[in-house]
Amino acid sequence: MIADVKKSAEQKMQKSLDALKVDFSKVRSGRPHTGLLDHIMVDYYGTPTPIKQLANVTLADARTIGIIPWDKKIFSAIEKAIRDSDLGLNPMTVSDMVRVPMPPLTEERRKDLTKIVKTEAEAARVAMRNIRRDANAHLKELLKDKLIAEDEDRRAQDEIQKLTDRYIAEVDKLLQTKEAELMAV
């Protein structure tokens, strides 16, 4: 029973950490990468569709993402979707490719992105603490129902606290890495 509670808590914490990694990958740093456009949906004949399902997304050069759609009629829809997104990018069509130039980040924009990243990291920490609270409540319930002894409860709570500390340290490490990446010129 205790092992199930710990295993469940660890799985939930790992999912929260994975979600944070995905959120961090969406935050734009100085250099382009194709994953930056993964969350953008294009209106494809009335259906919201991810760009990567409509086109080849590649790095054209060190500062440009190139998008080559398979259907030549959706150039304007792709441009509009990227322009309307929260990334602040200005795509343009050149022959058979949509080019998305990545402007260099200003100091002010870097600081704004750092604030966003810190907020996401804090949300992940709160999620970890909520998982710990739920696991401890479950242990208290087991103790109340006399399914486990007090010393087992205390030991399990200590282990869950260590697990929480480990995952929060992972979040802090990810945050430091992303901040350094954002502030690098």
N, C-alpha and C positions, 0 to 999 in steps of 0.2 A: 504494500500500500504506500509506504513512504517512498519507495523507489519510483513508483508510478507518478507521484506528485512531483518529485525532483525531475524526472524525465520529461514530464509535460511542461514544467516551468522552463527547462533548458531548451526544449524545442520552440516554445513561444518566444524566448529571448533571441534565439538564433534567427527566427523569422523577422523579428523587429530589426535586428542588425542587418539582415539582407535587404529589408525595405529601405533602411537608411542608406545603404550602399547604392541602391537604385536611385534614390532621391539625389544623392551627391553626384551621381553620373550625369544627371540632367542639368546640374548647375554648370554654366559655361566658364571654363578657365581660359587662359590666353590662347591656347592652341585648339584648332578644330578637331573634332572626331565625329564619326558618322552616327554614333549613339546619341548625339545631341538632338537629332531630329526624330528619334524613335517615338516620342509621345505625341507628335503632331499628327492630327487626323485631317485627311483631305476629303472633301465632299465629292465622291466619285459616283456620279449618276444617282444622287440622293442618299447614298450610304456613306457614313463616316468610315474611312479606311486609312490604316497607317501608311505612311509614305513608303516604307520598305516593302509593302505588298504591291505597290504600283510601279516601282522603279528601282534601278540600281543606284545605290547611294555610295559614292566613293570620295576619296580626297583627291581633288584635281591638282592641288599643290599645297604648299605649307600653310596658306592662309585662305583656302577656298574649298568648299564642299561642292562636289558635282553630283547632280541628280539627272539620270537619263531615264525618262518614263518609257514604259513599254507601249502605252497608248498615247499617240502624239496629240490627242485632243485635250489632254488634261494639264498642259503647261500652265495655263492661267490659274487653274484650281490649286495646283501645287504652290505657285507663287503667292496666291492669296492666303493660303493656309499658313505658310511660313511667315508672311508679313503680319498676319493677325495674331500669331503666337506671342508668348511672353518673352521671347528671346531677343527682341529688338534687332532683327536681321532684315536686310533688304535684298531679296533675291532678284536675279534678272535672267532672262532667257537669251542664250547665245546659240544660234543654229539649233542643234538637236539636244541641248543640255540646259538645265536650269543651274546657274552658278550662284552659290551663296557665299559671298565674300565675308570673312570674319574680321570686323574692325578691331583694332587693338583696344583693350580695356582701359578706360581712364581710371585714375586713382579713386575718384569718387564712386565709380561703378564697382570697382574691386571691393571697396569698403561695404557697399550695399550688399554685394554677393556674400561677403564674409558674415554679415549680420543674418542673412537668410540661412546660411549654413549652420551658424550657431543656434538659431531657432529650431532647425530640423534636428540637430544633435540633442538639444534639450528635450524635444518631444520624444525622442528615442529613449533618453534616460528616464523620463516620466513613465513611458510604457514599461520599461524594465522594472521600475519600482512598483507599478501596478501589478505586474505579474508576480513579483515577490509577495506583495500584500495578499493576493488571491491564494497563492500557495500556502502562506502562513495561516490564512483563514481555514483552508482545507485541513491543514494539520491540526488546528485547534478543534475542528469538528471531529476529527478522528480521536483526539484526546478526550473530548467530551463524551463521545460514544464508547469510551474505554476500549478502543481497538488498538491503541498504542499507549505506552507508558510515558510519564513526564520526561524522563531522561532521553527517551527516543525522540520525543517532540522537540526538546531543546537542541539535541544534536542535529536533527533534520533542519531546524530553523537556522542553525549556524552554517550548515552546508549550503542552504539556499542563499544566505547572505553572502557567502564566499562566491557563489555562482553569480549573484547579482553584481558584486564588486568586479568580478572578472569581465563581465559583459559591458559594464559601464566604462571600464578601462579601455576596452576595445573601441567603444564609441568615442572616447577622448582621443585615442590614437588616430582614428579615422578623421576626426575633426582637425587635429593638428596637421595631418598630411594635406587635407583639402585646403586649409587656410594657407599653408605654405605654397601650394600650387596656385592659389588665387593671387597671392601677393607677389609672386615671382614675376618680374618684368621681362 
